[in-house]
Amino acid sequence: MGLLESFFGLIGDLTWGWSLIPLLVIFGIFITALTHFVQFRFFKRMFRVLSSKNQSGDPNAISAREALLISVGGRVGGGNIAGVAVAITLGGPGAVFWMWAIALVGMATSLVECSLAQLYKRRQPDGMFRGGPARAILHGLGEEFNWLAVIYSVCLIAAFGLGFNAFQGNTVAGAVQESFGLSRFITGAALAVVSGIIVFGGIHRIAKAADVVVPIMAVTYIAMALVVILLNIVHLPGVLWTIFTNAFGIEQAVGGGMGAAIAQGLRRGLFSNEAGLGSAPNVAATADVRHPISQGITQSFSVFIDTIFICSCTAFIILLGDVYVPGAEGIDGIVLTQQSLASHLGSWSQYLLAFMIMLFAFSSIIYNYYLGENALTIITKNPMALTILRVVIIGVVFLGATAPGATAVFFFSDPLMGVLALVNLVVIMMLLPAVLRLLKDFRQQLAAGIERPVFDPDAFPDLDIDRTAWSRVDHVGD
């Protein structure tokens, strides 16, 4: 076991340690410039996905909004509550600025990777779509790169399907035990049963669950933060000033100064919004839309919601309170968020926060499961394998909830996510010209007065596109 831990530790050092974060940042800036700041030019258009006009008339199709909510539910999790607190503790208030900055850059990366997932998606016998970086490798780069698609898929199943689901189960059980005194066994059993009901229903049931759970959790958490902001509105300008001065080293809040703020802000921001990590494209491909760029724009909005909305809520709850002391040790992570919230709204708020953590973790579990399911279809077509995966994931959720120490078994999760992200970046780099062609086509249609551009696969005869995936003209998403 010690040898394995050392091996995966080395992988983690070679990815997250020094190469991956600078690559994601530099490549995000490169994409932003190459696409002429696409995330800002199409910013208003992102909100169109929330309109009822863009919902599906076909009850069997996954709409653009449903795909958005599944990905938001997956991105929004413990990183938005505990991760932001850790970033502020280790990097000071300035880390929040750099979280915002990496989100704005990452929006362009997410648009590109999710547009690729749509471009190379495949219609399944049941009418649903499957896609993502693995299928982009197979159909964009060619069958000779099948080995790369398999590496990606194995890493996706191990990191998200198994490892991160164990951690989510552990997070929920710990929060419920702390707030309500409920046994981890009871929480784990309940979470496993509910998760099982959803995952055995497939992507349709996952989409319907996300359509209910995600708006409730996002709106409730944002509303809670808005109450805190309104109660402390006179202190808000001072907090914003502290964030900016700490971000550029004008004021030093923690050891390491500006360097610590940048490192923690970028790291926690990328972990939270997952832009460029290769996970969200798997869900983006399920949507029935008119044009690949449409879903790319929608998924770019998902990054904005995760970091600019949800992470900022946690940051303001902490920085507007008096629990956090710059440079002090002892209180960090989710405890800092809990105590800060209680200082604003009273001790009852810890129960509400525990409920929010449950929703955040549940939405992440069903999202992580789908990533594992989608990856498994690349490795094997055996339907029995899918049933086994579902049973294993439900067991992993229960194990993570009931045995806190069991999560240590999944030490490989972060290193494998690093490998996953590097593979995804290679794919994006190699297939970026195809996305630029898509973007040009989308812009030309807008310039011609077409309000909702439609993708014509015949205009791209050199690309390995599933024509049946674009055979209808009454698509939903904008």
C-alpha positions in Angstrom: 0.0 0.0 0.0 2.9 2.3 0.9 4.4 1.8 -2.6 1.0 2.6 -4.3 0.6 5.8 -2.2 4.1 6.9 -3.1 3.3 6.2 -6.8 0.1 8.2 -6.8 1.7 10.9 -4.7 4.3 11.3 -7.5 1.6 11.5 -10.1 -0.1 14.2 -8.0 3.2 16.1 -7.7 3.8 16.0 -11.4 0.3 17.2 -12.2 -1.2 19.4 -9.5 2.2 20.1 -8.0 3.7 22.2 -10.7 2.4 21.7 -14.2 -1.4 21.5 -14.3 -2.6 24.8 -12.8 -0.2 27.0 -14.8 -1.2 25.1 -18.0 -4.9 25.6 -17.2 -4.4 29.3 -16.6 -2.2 29.9 -19.6 -4.3 27.8 -21.9 -7.5 29.6 -20.6 -6.0 32.9 -21.4 -4.9 31.6 -24.8 -8.4 30.4 -25.7 -9.9 33.6 -24.5 -7.7 35.6 -26.8 -8.1 33.2 -29.8 -11.9 33.2 -29.5 -12.0 37.0 -29.2 -13.2 37.0 -25.6 -16.1 34.7 -26.4 -17.3 34.4 -22.8 -17.8 38.2 -22.6 -19.3 38.6 -26.1 -21.9 35.9 -25.4 -22.5 36.8 -21.8 -26.0 38.0 -22.2 -26.9 35.0 -24.3 -26.0 32.7 -21.5 -29.1 33.7 -19.6 -31.4 32.6 -22.4 -31.1 29.0 -21.3 -33.2 29.9 -18.3 -36.2 30.9 -20.5 -39.1 28.5 -20.9 -38.8 29.1 -24.6 -35.7 27.0 -24.7 -37.1 24.0 -23.0 -37.8 20.7 -24.8 -41.1 19.9 -26.5 -39.9 16.4 -26.6 -40.3 14.7 -23.2 -37.7 12.1 -24.1 -34.9 14.7 -24.7 -32.5 16.2 -22.2 -32.9 20.0 -22.6 -30.1 22.6 -22.5 -31.3 23.7 -19.1 -31.4 20.2 -17.6 -27.9 19.6 -18.8 -26.9 22.9 -17.2 -28.5 22.0 -13.9 -26.8 18.6 -13.8 -23.4 20.2 -14.4 -24.1 22.9 -11.9 -25.2 20.3 -9.4 -21.9 18.5 -9.9 -19.7 21.5 -9.8 -21.3 23.0 -6.7 -20.2 20.9 -3.7 -18.0 20.9 -0.7 -15.5 23.1 -2.6 -17.9 26.0 -2.6 -18.3 25.8 1.2 -15.2 24.2 2.7 -12.8 24.9 -0.2 -13.4 28.7 -0.2 -12.9 28.8 3.5 -9.6 26.9 3.1 -8.5 29.3 0.3 -9.2 32.3 2.5 -7.4 30.8 5.5 -4.3 29.9 3.6 -4.3 32.6 1.0 -6.0 35.5 2.7 -9.0 37.5 1.4 -7.1 38.1 -1.9 -7.6 34.5 -2.9 -11.2 35.4 -3.6 -10.1 37.8 -6.4 -8.0 35.1 -8.0 -10.9 32.7 -7.8 -13.0 35.2 -9.7 -10.2 35.7 -12.3 -9.7 32.0 -13.0 -13.5 31.6 -13.4 -13.7 34.3 -16.0 -10.8 32.7 -17.9 -12.2 29.2 -17.3 -15.5 30.1 -18.9 -13.8 30.2 -22.3 -12.1 26.8 -21.7 -15.4 25.3 -20.6 -17.1 26.6 -23.7 -14.5 25.0 -26.0 -14.4 21.6 -24.2 -18.2 21.4 -24.0 -18.7 22.4 -27.7 -16.4 19.6 -28.7 -18.5 17.2 -26.6 -21.5 18.3 -28.5 -19.8 18.1 -31.9 -18.7 14.5 -31.5 -21.7 13.2 -29.5 -23.4 10.0 -30.6 -27.1 9.2 -30.6 -27.8 6.0 -28.7 -30.5 3.3 -29.6 -32.8 4.8 -26.9 -32.6 8.3 -28.6 -30.3 9.7 -25.9 -26.9 11.2 -26.6 -23.5 10.3 -25.3 -20.3 12.3 -25.7 -17.4 13.9 -23.9 -13.6 13.9 -24.2 -13.3 10.2 -24.7 -15.6 10.2 -27.8 -14.0 13.4 -29.0 -10.7 11.4 -28.9 -12.2 8.5 -30.9 -14.0 10.6 -33.5 -11.9 13.7 -33.5 -8.4 12.2 -33.3 -9.2 8.8 -34.7 -9.3 5.1 -33.6 -5.5 4.9 -33.3 -5.9 7.0 -30.2 -8.3 4.5 -28.5 -5.7 3.9 -25.8 -5.9 7.6 -24.8 -9.7 7.4 -24.6 -9.4 4.3 -22.3 -6.9 6.0 -20.0 -9.2 9.0 -19.8 -12.2 6.7 -19.0 -10.4 4.7 -16.3 -9.3 7.9 -14.6 -12.8 9.3 -14.8 -14.4 6.2 -13.2 -11.8 6.0 -10.5 -11.6 9.7 -9.5 -15.3 10.8 -9.9 -17.3 7.6 -9.8 -15.5 6.0 -6.9 -13.2 8.4 -5.0 -15.2 11.6 -5.0 -18.5 9.8 -4.2 -16.9 8.3 -1.1 -15.8 11.8 0.0 -19.3 13.2 -0.7 -20.9 10.5 1.4 -18.4 11.3 4.2 -19.2 15.0 4.0 -22.9 14.5 4.3 -22.7 12.1 7.2 -20.2 14.3 9.1 -22.4 17.4 8.7 -25.6 15.6 9.7 -23.9 14.0 12.7 -22.4 17.4 13.8 -25.7 19.3 13.5 -28.4 16.7 14.3 -26.5 14.0 16.2 -27.7 11.4 13.7 -25.8 8.2 13.3 -23.5 7.9 10.3 -25.0 4.5 9.6 -28.6 6.0 9.3 -27.4 8.8 7.1 -25.3 6.5 4.9 -28.2 4.1 4.4 -30.6 6.9 3.5 -28.2 8.5 1.1 -27.4 5.1 -0.5 -31.1 4.3 -1.0 -32.0 7.7 -2.5 -28.9 7.7 -4.7 -29.8 4.2 -5.9 -33.3 5.2 -6.9 -31.9 8.0 -9.0 -28.9 6.3 -10.6 -30.9 3.2 -11.6 -33.3 5.5 -13.4 -30.5 6.6 -15.8 -29.9 10.1 -17.2 -33.6 10.9 -17.4 -34.1 10.5 -13.7 -30.8 12.2 -13.0 -32.0 15.2 -15.1 -35.4 15.4 -13.4 -33.8 15.2 -9.9 -31.3 17.9 -10.8 -34.1 20.1 -12.2 -35.6 20.1 -8.7 -32.7 19.9 -6.3 -30.2 22.3 -8.0 -32.5 25.4 -8.2 -33.6 24.8 -4.6 -30.0 24.5 -3.2 -28.6 27.4 -5.3 -31.4 29.8 -4.7 -31.5 29.0 -0.9 -27.8 29.4 -0.5 -27.6 32.6 -2.5 -30.6 34.0 -0.6 -28.9 33.2 2.7 -25.8 35.0 1.6 -27.8 38.0 0.5 -29.4 38.3 3.9 -25.9 38.3 5.4 -24.8 41.0 2.9 -27.8 43.2 3.6 -27.3 42.9 7.4 -23.7 44.0 6.9 -24.1 46.3 3.8 -22.1 49.2 5.4 -19.1 46.9 5.7 -19.3 45.5 2.1 -17.1 48.2 0.5 -14.4 47.6 3.1 -14.5 43.9 2.4 -14.2 44.4 -1.4 -11.3 46.8 -0.8 -9.6 44.2 1.4 -10.0 41.5 -1.3 -8.4 43.7 -4.0 -5.6 45.0 -1.8 -4.7 41.6 -0.6 -4.9 40.1 -4.1 -2.1 42.5 -5.3 0.0 42.4 -2.2 -0.8 46.0 -1.1 -1.9 44.6 2.2 -0.6 41.2 3.5 -3.1 39.1 5.4 -1.2 35.8 5.6 2.4 34.5 5.2 3.2 34.3 1.5 1.3 37.5 0.7 0.3 37.9 -2.9 1.9 34.6 -3.9 -0.3 32.6 -1.4 -3.4 34.5 -2.6 -2.8 33.7 -6.2 -1.9 30.0 -5.6 -4.8 29.3 -3.3 -7.3 31.3 -5.4 -6.4 29.6 -8.7 -6.2 26.1 -7.1 -9.5 26.3 -5.3 -11.2 28.0 -8.2 -10.2 25.3 -10.6 -11.1 22.5 -8.2 -14.5 24.1 -7.8 -15.6 25.0 -11.3 -13.8 22.1 -13.1 -13.1 24.3 -16.2 -10.7 22.3 -18.4 -10.7 19.2 -16.2 -12.7 17.2 -18.7 -15.6 16.2 -16.4 -18.5 18.6 -17.4 -18.3 17.8 -21.2 -19.7 14.4 -20.5 -23.0 15.9 -19.2 -22.9 18.7 -21.8 -23.1 16.2 -24.6 -26.5 14.9 -23.4 -28.4 18.0 -24.3 -30.5 18.2 -27.5 -29.5 21.6 -28.9 -29.5 23.4 -32.2 -25.8 24.1 -32.4 -22.7 22.8 -30.5 -21.7 26.3 -29.5 -25.1 26.8 -27.9 -24.3 24.2 -25.2 -20.8 25.5 -24.9 -22.2 28.9 -24.0 -24.6 27.3 -21.5 -21.8 25.4 -19.8 -19.7 28.5 -19.7 -22.6 30.0 -17.7 -22.2 27.0 -15.3 -18.7 28.1 -14.4 -20.0 31.6 -13.7 -22.8 30.3 -11.4 -20.4 28.0 -9.5 -17.6 30.5 -8.8 -19.0 34.1 -9.2 -22.3 33.3 -7.5 -21.9 30.3 -5.1 -18.2 30.7 -4.1 -18.7 34.4 -3.6 -21.6 33.7 -1.2 -19.3 31.7 1.0 -16.5 34.3 0.8 -18.8 37.2 1.9 -20.3 35.1 4.7 -16.8 34.6 6.1 -15.3 38.0 5.4 -18.3 40.0 6.6 -18.2 38.2 10.0 -15.8 38.4 12.9 -14.9 34.7 13.2 -12.2 34.8 10.6 -9.0 36.4 11.8 -6.3 36.9 9.0 -3.2 34.8 9.7 -4.8 33.0 12.7 -4.7 29.2 12.9 -7.2 26.8 14.4 -10.5 27.3 12.5 -10.7 26.5 8.8 -12.7 24.6 6.2 -16.4 24.0 6.7 -16.2 24.8 10.5 -15.1 28.4 9.6 -18.1 28.7 7.2 -20.5 27.3 9.8 -19.3 29.5 12.6 -19.3 32.6 10.4 -22.9 31.9 9.4 -23.9 31.4 13.0 -22.3 34.7 14.0 -24.6 36.5 11.4 -27.9 34.6 11.7 -27.7 32.7 14.9 -27.1 29.1 15.8 -30.1 27.8 14.0 -28.4 28.5 10.7 -26.0 25.6 11.2 -29.0 23.3 10.6 -29.9 25.0 7.4 -26.2 24.8 6.3 -26.2 21.1 7.1 -29.3 20.7 4.9 -27.5 22.7 2.1 -24.5 20.4 2.4 -26.7 17.4 2.0 -28.2 18.8 -1.2 -24.8 19.9 -2.6 -23.4 16.4 -1.9 -26.4 14.5 -3.3 -26.3 16.5 -6.6 -22.6 15.8 -6.8 -23.1 12.1 -6.2 -25.6 11.7 -9.1 -23.4 13.8 -11.3 -20.3 11.8 -10.5 -22.2 8.6 -11.1 -23.2 9.7 -14.6 -19.5 10.5 -15.4 -18.6 7.0 -14.4 -21.4 5.5 -16.4 -20.5 7.4 -19.5 -16.8 6.5 -19.2 -17.8 2.8 -18.8 -19.5 2.7 -22.2 -16.1 3.5 -23.8 -14.4 0.6 -22.0 -17.2 -2.1 -22.5 -20.6 -2.5 -24.1 -21.7 -5.2 -21.7 -24.9 -4.1 -19.9 -24.1 -6.2 -16.9 -21.0 -3.9 -16.3 -23.3 -0.9 -15.9 -25.4 -2.7 -13.2 -22.2 -3.7 -11.4 -21.0 -0.1 -11.5 -24.3 1.2 -10.1 -24.1 -1.3 -7.2 -20.5 -0.5 -6.5 -21.0 3.3 -6.4 -24.0 2.9 -4.1 -21.8 0.8 -1.8 -19.0 3.3 -2.0 -21.3 6.1 -1.0 -22.5 4.1 2.0 -18.9 3.1 2.9 -17.7 6.7 2.8 -20.6 7.8 5.0 -20.3 5.1 7.6 -16.6 4.7 7.9 -14.8 8.1 7.8 -11.4 6.4 7.6 -12.5 4.5 4.5 -12.1 7.6 2.4 -8.3 7.3 2.9 -8.5 4.3 0.6 -9.3 6.6 -2.3 -6.0 8.5 -2.1 -5.7 8.1 -5.9 -8.6 10.4 -6.7 -6.8 13.7 -6.9 -3.8 12.4 -8.8 -6.0 10.6 -11.4 -8.0 13.8 -11.8 -4.7 15.5 -12.6 -4.1 12.8 -15.4 -7.7 13.3 -16.5 -7.2 17.1 -16.9 -3.9 16.7 -18.8 -5.5 14.3 -21.3 -8.4 16.7 -21.7 -6.0 19.6 -22.3 -4.2 17.6 -25.0 -7.5 16.8 -26.7 -8.6 20.5 -26.6 -5.3 21.7 -28.0 -5.5 19.2 -30.9 -9.1 19.8 -31.7 -9.2 23.5 -31.1 -9.3 24.3 -34.8 -12.6 22.5 -35.1 -14.1 24.6 -32.4 -12.9 27.8 -34.0 -14.7 26.7 -37.2 -17.9 26.0 -35.2 -17.6 29.4 -33.6 -17.1 31.1 -37.0 -20.2 29.3 -38.3 -22.2 30.4 -35.2 -21.2 34.0 -35.5 -21.9 34.1 -39.3 -25.4 32.9 -38.7 -25.9 35.6 -36.0 -24.6 38.2 -38.3 -27.0 37.0 -41.0 -29.9 37.7 -38.7 -30.5 34.1 -37.6 -31.4 34.5 -33.9 -30.9 30.8 -33.0 -28.2 29.3 -35.3 -28.6 25.8 -36.5 -25.8 23.3 -37.0 -25.5 21.7 -40.4 -23.2 18.7 -40.3 -23.0 18.7 -44.1 -21.0 22.0 -43.9 -18.3 20.0 -42.1 -17.8 16.9 -44.4 -14.3 16.3 -43.2 -15.3 15.7 -39.6 -16.5 12.4 -38.2 -19.9 13.6 -37.0 -23.0 11.5 -36.2 -25.5 12.9 -38.7 -28.4 11.3 -36.9 -27.6 13.4 -33.8 -28.4 16.5 -35.9 -31.2 15.2 -38.0 -33.9 17.2 -36.4 -34.5 21.0 -36.8 -36.8 21.5 -33.8 -34.0 21.3 -31.3 -34.5 23.0 -27.9 -31.5 24.7 -26.6 -30.4 28.1 -27.9 
